[in-house]
Amino acid sequence: MTKSKQDPDYVVKVEKAIADKYGIETIQHPAKDWNPEKEREYLEQVKLLNEKIRDLSKKTEKIEVQGVLISKKLLNKDSNRVCPICHIYSFDSKDDIHMIKHDCCYKCYITWVDGREERWAAGWRPKQGEKK
């Protein structure tokens, strides 16, 4: 027979040896000092951790732009580089001016707005079938 089956106080002796070596906290039940206030604090910490993880995953998220994956954090949120009419991403500085003034890229400005500014300002936009 093994020592643990022969001696009924074997577990108590092992716990006492662990407490002597590592401290009394190591053999106490984890829920001994747990209360509703600690539970609330723990849940708040979990929420904060999950928010940080979500924010980090958003920063490392990749977006497909014209067949190329680009990190979402590299895209400037202040200026919209995707034309809402033709859905083309542009690096051209001419497009910046027209995106601010007419909410479309230079190519769409030439195609749909030039000479028809009043209609465009009134809210007219090309239908899905008209777009090229």
Residue pairs with C-beta under 8 A, 6 or more apart in sequence:
3 10
4 10
4 11
7 13
15 27
18 26
18 27
19 26
19 27
58 72
59 71
59 72
59 73
60 71
60 72
60 73
61 71
61 72
62 69
62 70
62 71
62 72
63 69
63 70
63 71
63 72
63 75
64 70
65 82
65 89
66 88
66 89
75 81
79 96
79 99
80 99
81 89
81 90
81 91
81 95
81 99
82 88
82 89
82 90
83 90
83 95
83 99
83 104
83 105
83 107
83 108
84 103
84 104
85 104
85 105
85 108
85 112
85 125
85 126
85 131
86 104
86 105
86 107
86 108
86 131
86 132
88 105
88 107
90 105
90 106
92 105
92 106
94 106
95 105
95 106
97 106
98 104
98 105
98 106
98 108
98 109
98 113
99 105
102 109
102 113
102 117
102 120
104 112
104 113
111 132
112 120
112 125
112 126
113 120
116 124
